[in-house]
């Protein structure tokens, strides 16, 4: 019963958000952890697909928590749901706040939360660049940790078709 209710609520949310005027986007985001380690330990990267409604966007990310070599099973692949709010805009600059929740496949600390802020620059209507910093919070059954990071992103917005 619980799963059916969640599915119905998610479907209604998706339908209502789909009716609003919005545009789709894709974003690539490399970032570096501020903790110790080699480049492979510190590099994280993802690609995000989503939809933006005015100052709010919602996206799904696919990524890797790091690029270290692994002996057996890769424990770095993750997926995350992102909510982003454009808080303040001045000319071509926007201050952004992002929160996210995700899952890291095969990892002991498999639950992931994110809090990020950044400054986005609108290069054009279709292309934006963002400099950001934030923290990933990882949690498992018996351990938890966090990692601060900073990075850049490039976002491509797909233009809305003009209504005739």
N, C-alpha and C positions, 0 to 999 in steps of 0.2 A: 504494500500500500504506500509506503514511504517513497519508494523509487518512482512509482506512478505519479505521485503528487509532484515530486521534483521535476520529472519529465514534462508534466503539464505546465508547471510554472515557467520552466526554461523555454518551452515552445511558445507560450504567450509573450514572454519577454522578447524572444527573437522576432516574432511576428510584429509586435508593436514597434520595435526598433527598426525593422525593415520598412515600415510604412513612412518613417520620417525621412526628410531630405538629408542625404548623407553622401559621402564619397569613400571609396575604398583606397587602401594604401598598402605598400610593402616597404619594409625597413630592414636594413642590415646594420648590426650593432657590434663592433668589436670593442672590448674593454679589457683593462688590466686590473688585477687585484693589487692592493697596496701591501699585502703580506709578503713575506720572504719566499724565495723560490726562483727557479729558472723561468725562462720565457714560457715554456710549455705549461708549467705549474700555474703561472699567473695570467695567461691569456684565456679569456672566455669570449664566446661569439655566438650570436643567434640571428635568426631571421624572423621577422614578425609580419603577419598578414592581419589586416583589420579594417575597421570602418570608423569614420569620424563623423560626428554630428556636431556642428558648430564648434564648441570648445571642449567637447568630451569625445574620447575615442575608446574603443574596446578592441583588443587584438589577441591573437593566439601566437605564441612564440614556440619555435623549435630551436634548440641550441645545445651547446656543450659547456659544462662548467669549467673544464680545462682541457688542455691538449697534451697532458702527460701520457707516457707510454704505460699500458696496463698489461699485466701478465696473463690474466684469464679473461674475465668478462668486463666489458666496457661499462663503467659506472658513472659516466659523465654526461650521457644524453638526457635531455629533459624537455618537457613541454610546460608552458606556463600561460595563464590567462592574465592579461594586462588591462588595467583601467588607467587612463591618462586624462588629466585635466589641465587645460591651458589657463593658468591663474591670472596672469597679467600680460598685456600686450602693449608695446610701445613701438610704433613704426613697424619695422620688419622683424623685431625681436619679441620673443614670447618666453615667459617663465613657465616651465612645466613641472607637474608633480605626477608621479606614477606609483601605483601600488600593484602588486602582482602576487599570485599564488600558483605554485606548480608542483610537479612531481618529477623526481630524478629516477630513471629506470635503473634497477639492480643495485642501487646504493643503500648503504646502511642508514645514512641520513637522507631519506628519500623525500621528505616534505620540504618545500622551498617557499619562502616568502621574500618579497622584495619591496624596498622603499627607495625611491630615486627622485632626484630633482635635477633640472637642467635648464639650459638657455638655448632656445631654438632660433635659428635665423632662416627667414624665408628667402631663398635664392630666387625662386620664381613661384608661380601658383602651383606648379607640379613638383618642385624639388625643395626640400628643407634639409638643413644640417643642424645637428644638436650636439652640444657638449654637455655631458652629464656626470654625476657622481651619486653613489648610493651604497646600499648594503644588501647583501643576500643573507638571509637567515635560514640555516639548514637544521632540520630536526629529524631524529629517528626514535626508535624504541628506547635506546639506552644512552644516546649521546646527542649533543647539539653543538653547533658552531655557527660562526658568521664570518663574512668576508666583505670588506669595504672594496669598492672599485671605482674607477673613473674611465670614461670612454667617449666615443663619438658615434653618431649614427647619421645615416643618410636615408631620407624618407622620400619615396616617390608616390605622389597622389595621382590617382587615375581621374581625369577630368570628368565631371558630370556631363551627360549629353544634354544639349539644349532642347527644351520642349518647344515644339512648333505650334 
